[in-house]
Amino acid sequence: MICVFCKKEIDKKDAFSFVMNGQVRPKYCCNKEEYDRYISRLYAESEAWSLSEEIVGHNNHTFKNRMWRQIISEYDVVDIRDYLKEEKDYIKRYMETKSFVSDYNELAYYKSILVNNLNKRKQEQKPAPKVELPHEDLSNCMVGEGVAPSRKKRRSFSEINA
């Protein structure tokens, strides 16, 4: 059996099994904690999807599904949901001010807004790496003494072939 959350191979007798929405075949998790995280992730994904539908509107464009799967694979669903909860009204008003020729253009614009703002949030959360420079003893160095550049004469192709 394979865990639906961490994708590890697990033994059936040690696994935590559950059935979702009346499905016939059970799904398996390594333990109860992973099951809880899996369910909370599914809930966050469904909530983020419904927020996205409120912003862009309900359309069955296949690009929307592909776009959504790509965004979910690159970013944490909880971060997406939190961002959409906070900025839903702003994005919705902003999208209404623009006029789009097609649904594809609207969805591509929405995707770029979402991805750019998620990247900004990720950068703000990540502290800048602290770089420690090595301390060198500079007492033996002469000030003003540099390395002279080499004065190699450049030749053209006609001089080389001649």
HUPELIN-V638297 format. One record per residue. N is the residue number from 1. RES is the residue in one small letter. PSI is psi in radians with two decimals (999 if undefined). Layout:
N,RES,PSI ; N,RES,PSI
This chain:
1,m,2.66 ; 2,i,2.32 ; 3,c,2.31 ; 4,v,-0.31 ; 5,f,-0.95 ; 6,c,-0.12 ; 7,k,0.43 ; 8,k,2.68 ; 9,e,2.20 ; 10,i,2.73 ; 11,d,2.45 ; 12,k,-0.61 ; 13,k,-0.40 ; 14,d,-0.16 ; 15,a,2.71 ; 16,f,1.99 ; 17,s,2.61 ; 18,f,2.75 ; 19,v,2.30 ; 20,m,2.34 ; 21,n,0.71 ; 22,g,0.33 ; 23,q,2.68 ; 24,v,-0.78 ; 25,r,2.31 ; 26,p,2.76 ; 27,k,2.80 ; 28,y,2.50 ; 29,c,2.81 ; 30,c,-0.72 ; 31,n,3.14 ; 32,k,-0.61 ; 33,e,-0.74 ; 34,e,-0.61 ; 35,y,-0.80 ; 36,d,-0.72 ; 37,r,-0.66 ; 38,y,-0.79 ; 39,i,-0.72 ; 40,s,-0.60 ; 41,r,-0.73 ; 42,l,-0.72 ; 43,y,-0.76 ; 44,a,-0.69 ; 45,e,-0.74 ; 46,s,-0.66 ; 47,e,-0.72 ; 48,a,-0.68 ; 49,w,-0.76 ; 50,s,-0.63 ; 51,l,-0.70 ; 52,s,-0.68 ; 53,e,-0.57 ; 54,e,-0.64 ; 55,i,-0.95 ; 56,v,-0.45 ; 57,g,2.82 ; 58,h,1.96 ; 59,n,2.63 ; 60,n,0.53 ; 61,h,2.30 ; 62,t,-0.47 ; 63,f,-0.56 ; 64,k,-0.76 ; 65,n,-0.76 ; 66,r,-0.75 ; 67,m,-0.78 ; 68,w,-0.76 ; 69,r,-0.68 ; 70,q,-0.77 ; 71,i,-0.74 ; 72,i,-0.59 ; 73,s,-0.47 ; 74,e,-0.50 ; 75,y,2.75 ; 76,d,2.36 ; 77,v,-0.62 ; 78,v,-0.69 ; 79,d,-0.72 ; 80,i,-0.82 ; 81,r,-0.80 ; 82,d,-0.74 ; 83,y,-0.79 ; 84,l,-0.60 ; 85,k,-0.76 ; 86,e,-0.73 ; 87,e,0.27 ; 88,k,-0.86 ; 89,d,-0.72 ; 90,y,-0.83 ; 91,i,-0.72 ; 92,k,-0.80 ; 93,r,-0.73 ; 94,y,-0.71 ; 95,m,-0.56 ; 96,e,-0.46 ; 97,t,-0.41 ; 98,k,2.59 ; 99,s,2.26 ; 100,f,2.53 ; 101,v,-0.66 ; 102,s,2.94 ; 103,d,-0.64 ; 104,y,-0.79 ; 105,n,-0.70 ; 106,e,-0.78 ; 107,l,-0.68 ; 108,a,-0.69 ; 109,y,-0.75 ; 110,y,-0.74 ; 111,k,-0.74 ; 112,s,-0.68 ; 113,i,-0.84 ; 114,l,-0.85 ; 115,v,-0.77 ; 116,n,-0.75 ; 117,n,-0.58 ; 118,l,-0.66 ; 119,n,-0.72 ; 120,k,-0.77 ; 121,r,-0.71 ; 122,k,-0.70 ; 123,q,-0.66 ; 124,e,-0.62 ; 125,q,-0.53 ; 126,k,2.09 ; 127,p,2.59 ; 128,a,2.38 ; 129,p,2.37 ; 130,k,2.07 ; 131,v,2.18 ; 132,e,2.09 ; 133,l,2.48 ; 134,p,2.42 ; 135,h,2.09 ; 136,e,2.60 ; 137,d,1.97 ; 138,l,0.26 ; 139,s,-0.43 ; 140,n,-0.12 ; 141,c,2.46 ; 142,m,2.29 ; 143,v,2.36 ; 144,g,-0.12 ; 145,e,1.95 ; 146,g,-3.14 ; 147,v,2.22 ; 148,a,2.42 ; 149,p,2.62 ; 150,s,2.46 ; 151,r,1.08 ; 152,k,2.25 ; 153,k,2.27 ; 154,r,2.44 ; 155,r,2.61 ; 156,s,2.97 ; 157,f,-0.59 ; 158,s,-0.59 ; 159,e,-0.61 ; 160,i,-0.75 ; 161,n,-0.33 ; 162,a,999
